[in-house]
Amino acid sequence: MNWHALLDFAGAVSTIRVWDISREGLSIITDAAIPLDTTLTLLVVGDRAEGRGQPVAVPLKAAVRNRTGTSGGYRLGAHIESIDTASWKFLLTGSAEPDAGEGDGEYREY
C-alpha cells in the first residue's frame, strides 16, 4: 500500500513518507529531527486495497520512540497512542470494511 501522512509539528504542517506500519506503530521519514517521546498528530493517507475509490485518511496520535539519521533526513519509529477501531483495522489490513460486530466507532487509547 502506498502511504504518506500530514504531520502537524512545531506549528507547521508537512507531508511525510510512511515507511512501514505494524501493530506496534509506524515508521516515518521526515526532514525534522523530532525529539524522542514527542507525541505527533498525524493524518495518514493511503489508497484503498481494492484499488478503487477515493484515498482513505486515518487520524492518529503517535509517540516517537526512536530516531535514525538517513541521507535524506530522519527515520522515526513511533508508537500509536490513539486511533479509532475502524482506522486501526484499515491501517493493518488495507480494508475499510468492518468485520461483523466491529466498526463501533469507539475511540481507543493504546
N, C-alpha and C positions, 0 to 999 in steps of 0.2 A: 504494500500500500504506500502511496506517495503522501507523506505528511509534512506539514510545516505548521508554524504557530505564530501568533501575535504575542509578543512579550511586553508586558507593562512593567518597566523597571526604571527607577530614578527619574520619574516624571516624563519618560519618553516611551513611545510605543514603537517597537521594531519587529520586522519579520525575521524569524529564525528557522533553521532547519531542524526537524526532529529526526535524530539518527536511529533511535530504537525505542520501542515501547514494550514493557513487560508487566507482569503482575506487581512487581516491586516498585516500578516507577518508569521514568523515561530518561533517555539520553538526548541532549540537545547541543547544537553547535551555535555559538554566539560570539560576537566581537567583544563583548563586555566581560571583564574579569569580576564576575559576581562573587561576593564573599560566601564562604560556607555557612550553612544554617539560615541563609536568606530565604524567605518564603516568596515565591514568584506567583503572579497571576498570569495564566496563560489561556489563550483561546486556540486550541489545537484544531487544525482543519485538515480533512482528508476526503478522498473520493470514496463513494460507496463501493463495496466489494463487488457488487453486481455490475459495475461499470456504467450505470445509467443514473440519470437524475442529477440533482444539484449536490455539490460537496456538503459534507456534514461538519459542523463546528461544535467542538466539545470544550466547554469552560471548565477549568480546574485550577487548583492551587497545589503547588509542589515546593518542597524544601530542598535546597541544594545540599547534597551530601558529599560530592567530590568534584574536583575540577582539574583538568589536564590541559596544558597548553598544546596547541596544534599550530601548523604553519599558517592557518587561516583564522586563528582566534583561540577559542576555548571550547572544550567539550565538557559539558556538565552532566553529572548524574544527579537526578532529582527524585525524591520520594514523593509520590502523590499523597497529599494530605486530605483533600476533599474533592469529591466528584459525585454526581448523582448516579443511580443504578443503571439507567439506560445508557448513559455516556460511558460508564465503566465497561459495560458489555461491548459497546461499539469499538472502543479502543482495543480490546483484546481479541475480538473476533472479526471486526470489519462489517458486522451485520447490524443494521439499525432496527431489525425486527425483534421484539422482545419474545422470550420463551413464555409458555403458558404460566400464569401466576406471577410473572415479572413485569417490569415497567410500571411499578407503583409510584414512580416519581419521588421516592424518598431520598432525602439528602443524607449522605453518609460521611462520617469522618473516619479516616484510616490512620 
